[in-house]
Amino acid sequence: MSFSLYDATVPNYLQILRATSEVLRKGEAYFSENDLDLNELVYSKLADDMAPFQFQVVSVAHHSMGALRGYEAGEFSPPITREGPVYGDPDYDGLKALIKKAITEVESYSKEQVDFWAGKQVVFKMGKNEFPFQIESFVNSFSVPNFYFHATTTYAFLRMRGVSLGKMDFLGAWRMG
């Protein structure tokens, strides 16, 4: 059995997107039970030089749904451009909706569609800088690591605030077979 571009992306994206959706649901329940302001969390940071919670969740969607769009188009850019944030300024409910949208969109990609892009070039554009990648190198050295980083950071924000989460919440449903 060979391991394909689809195998390296879509199933992993869906596993962690679904887990992130559940983590956000648990965060919302905890904040409600403890009369805490969810929208204060949206703009909070773990460290002064770190992007806020909102950016972490947006980046989970962007490095899955947005990455697949980028693989197909042959170019990928950060979720914040000179024109402004690609996904607007979502509040907590908006972040939950964005993750659900990402799940739906990622589910729509077929194995044949994604595997067709194998060997293709992807240019990562950041400001005036352009970094050319072969798609497999981009997936393995940039896109997927960023996806996991931002999902982990989203989880860490909620754990830091007291939400009862464990490793299984981060991992979500295992794919055994």
C-alpha positions as CSV (number, residue, x, y, z in Angstrom):
1,M,0.0,0.0,0.0
2,S,1.4,3.4,-1.0
3,F,1.1,6.5,1.1
4,S,-0.3,9.4,-1.0
5,L,-0.7,13.1,-0.8
6,Y,-4.3,12.6,0.2
7,D,-3.3,10.2,2.9
8,A,-0.8,12.8,4.3
9,T,-3.4,15.6,4.4
10,V,-7.2,15.1,4.3
11,P,-7.6,12.3,7.0
12,N,-5.2,14.1,9.3
13,Y,-6.9,17.5,8.8
14,L,-10.3,16.0,9.4
15,Q,-9.3,14.1,12.6
16,I,-7.8,17.3,14.2
17,L,-10.5,19.7,12.8
18,R,-13.2,17.5,14.4
19,A,-11.2,17.3,17.6
20,T,-10.7,21.1,17.6
21,S,-14.4,21.6,17.1
22,E,-15.1,19.5,20.2
23,V,-12.4,21.3,22.2
24,L,-14.0,24.6,21.3
25,R,-17.4,23.2,22.4
26,K,-16.0,22.1,25.7
27,G,-14.3,25.5,26.1
28,E,-17.6,27.2,25.5
29,A,-19.4,25.0,28.1
30,Y,-16.7,25.7,30.7
31,F,-16.8,29.4,30.1
32,S,-20.6,29.5,30.3
33,E,-20.6,27.3,33.5
34,N,-18.0,29.7,35.1
35,D,-19.6,32.9,33.9
36,L,-16.4,33.8,31.9
37,D,-16.3,36.0,28.8
38,L,-15.5,33.9,25.7
39,N,-14.8,37.0,23.6
40,E,-12.1,38.1,26.0
41,L,-10.4,34.8,25.3
42,V,-10.6,35.5,21.5
43,Y,-8.0,38.3,21.8
44,S,-5.9,36.9,24.6
45,K,-2.3,35.7,24.2
46,L,-0.2,33.1,25.9
47,A,2.8,35.4,25.6
48,D,3.2,39.1,24.6
49,D,5.0,38.2,21.4
50,M,2.5,35.5,20.4
51,A,-0.6,35.8,18.2
52,P,-3.9,35.7,20.0
53,F,-6.3,32.8,20.4
54,Q,-8.3,34.0,17.4
55,F,-5.3,33.7,15.1
56,Q,-4.6,30.2,16.4
57,V,-8.1,28.9,15.6
58,V,-8.2,30.7,12.3
59,S,-4.8,29.1,11.4
60,V,-6.2,25.6,12.1
61,A,-8.8,26.3,9.4
62,H,-6.3,28.0,7.1
63,H,-3.7,25.3,7.3
64,S,-6.3,22.7,6.3
65,M,-9.1,24.2,4.2
66,G,-6.9,27.1,3.0
67,A,-4.0,24.8,2.4
68,L,-6.0,22.5,0.1
69,R,-7.2,25.5,-1.8
70,G,-3.5,26.6,-2.1
71,Y,-2.3,23.2,-3.2
72,E,-4.9,23.3,-6.0
73,A,-4.1,26.9,-7.0
74,G,-0.3,26.5,-6.7
75,E,0.1,29.3,-4.2
76,F,-0.5,29.8,-0.5
77,S,-0.3,32.9,1.7
78,P,-0.8,33.5,5.5
79,P,-4.3,34.2,6.8
80,I,-3.4,37.8,7.2
81,T,-2.4,39.8,4.1
82,R,-1.8,43.4,3.2
83,E,-5.5,43.6,2.5
84,G,-6.3,42.4,6.0
85,P,-7.5,39.2,7.6
86,V,-8.7,36.6,5.1
87,Y,-11.4,35.3,7.4
88,G,-12.4,38.7,8.9
89,D,-12.5,39.3,12.7
90,P,-14.5,36.3,14.1
91,D,-15.7,36.1,17.7
92,Y,-15.9,32.8,19.5
93,D,-19.0,31.7,17.7
94,G,-17.4,32.8,14.4
95,L,-14.4,30.7,15.2
96,K,-16.5,27.6,15.9
97,A,-18.4,28.2,12.6
98,L,-15.1,28.6,10.7
99,I,-13.9,25.2,12.0
100,K,-17.2,23.6,11.0
101,K,-16.9,25.2,7.5
102,A,-13.3,23.8,7.2
103,I,-14.6,20.3,8.1
104,T,-17.2,20.5,5.4
105,E,-14.9,21.8,2.8
106,V,-12.1,19.4,3.6
107,E,-14.6,16.5,3.4
108,S,-15.5,17.6,-0.1
109,Y,-12.0,16.8,-1.5
110,S,-11.6,13.3,-3.1
111,K,-8.6,11.1,-3.0
112,E,-8.3,11.4,-6.8
113,Q,-8.5,15.2,-6.7
114,V,-5.8,15.6,-4.1
115,D,-3.5,12.9,-5.4
116,F,-3.6,14.6,-8.9
117,W,-1.6,17.5,-7.4
118,A,1.4,15.2,-6.4
119,G,4.7,16.6,-7.8
120,K,3.1,20.0,-8.4
121,Q,4.8,23.3,-7.4
122,V,3.4,25.5,-4.6
123,V,4.6,29.0,-4.0
124,F,4.4,30.3,-0.5
125,K,3.8,34.1,-0.7
126,M,4.4,36.2,2.4
127,G,4.4,39.9,1.7
128,K,7.0,40.5,-1.0
129,N,8.7,37.2,-0.4
130,E,8.0,34.1,-2.5
131,F,9.2,30.6,-1.5
132,P,8.8,27.9,-4.2
133,F,8.2,24.3,-3.0
134,Q,7.4,21.0,-4.5
135,I,4.0,20.2,-3.0
136,E,5.1,17.2,-0.9
137,S,7.9,19.3,0.7
138,F,5.5,22.1,1.4
139,V,3.0,19.7,3.0
140,N,5.6,17.9,5.1
141,S,7.9,20.8,6.1
142,F,5.5,23.7,6.4
143,S,1.8,23.3,6.1
144,V,1.0,20.2,8.2
145,P,3.5,21.2,10.9
146,N,1.8,24.6,11.1
147,F,-1.6,22.9,11.2
148,Y,-0.6,20.8,14.2
149,F,1.1,23.8,15.9
150,H,-2.0,26.0,15.8
151,A,-4.3,23.1,16.9
152,T,-2.0,22.4,19.8
153,T,-1.9,26.1,20.7
154,T,-5.7,26.3,20.6
155,Y,-5.9,23.4,23.0
156,A,-3.2,25.0,25.3
157,F,-5.1,28.2,25.5
158,L,-8.2,26.4,26.8
159,R,-6.2,24.2,29.2
160,M,-4.5,27.3,30.6
161,R,-7.9,28.8,31.3
162,G,-9.0,25.7,33.3
163,V,-11.0,23.8,30.6
164,S,-10.9,20.1,31.5
165,L,-9.2,18.6,28.4
166,G,-6.9,15.7,28.0
167,K,-4.7,14.3,25.3
168,M,-7.5,12.3,23.8
169,D,-9.5,15.6,23.3
170,F,-6.6,16.9,21.2
171,L,-6.3,13.7,19.2
172,G,-9.9,13.1,18.6
173,A,-11.1,9.8,17.0
174,W,-8.3,7.5,16.0
175,R,-8.3,6.0,12.6
176,M,-7.5,2.3,13.1
177,G,-7.4,-0.2,10.4
